[in-house]
Amino acid sequence: MINLNLEEVKLMRILTSLFGVERVVPQMSVLSICGGALPELYSQNPKIHNFSKRGKCLFTVVDNQDQPKLVVELHSGFKEAVDPVEAEHLSILPELFTACGIKYVSIDCEELDLICDRSSGLDIISLLNQKI
């Protein structure tokens, strides 16, 4: 069983309504998203190598062949305190996934609230288009 907080569940419901339940994979490992091996540029870096083995991403969107195409994560925005796990993800994953040909999007809690508020005018498609 996967443990998700309320904001993560909201994001999962939004993503599954857009992409379909079978296309949104929660808690996929970084190494699996990269196809089981890191790009050569990153494989020699022990910090990134270790992170890829233990790190998991909140949601991964896969295509019809179950190949990862988009990683979507939720972060706090660092308004109250810096979460070291979030900071590590934001410092490593965008560049790593770009090298693997996978899009990476990090959504903060305020953006999620705007997406959930129909009167805001912001929807998930517009937000993804802005960030990709």
Sequence and secondary structure as in RCSB ss.txt:
>XXXX:A:sequence
MINLNLEEVKLMRILTSLFGVERVVPQMSVLSICGGALPELYSQNPKIHNFSKRGKCLFTVVDNQDQPKLVVELH
SGFKEAVDPVEAEHLSILPELFTACGIKYVSIDCEELDLICDRSSGLDIISLLNQKI
>XXXX:A:secstr
     HHHHHHHHHHHHHH GGGEEEEEEHHHHTTTS  HHHHT HHHHHHHHH EEEEEEE TTS EEEEEEEE
  SSS   HHHHHHHHHHHHHHHHTT EEEEEEHHHHHHHH GGG   HHHHHHHH 
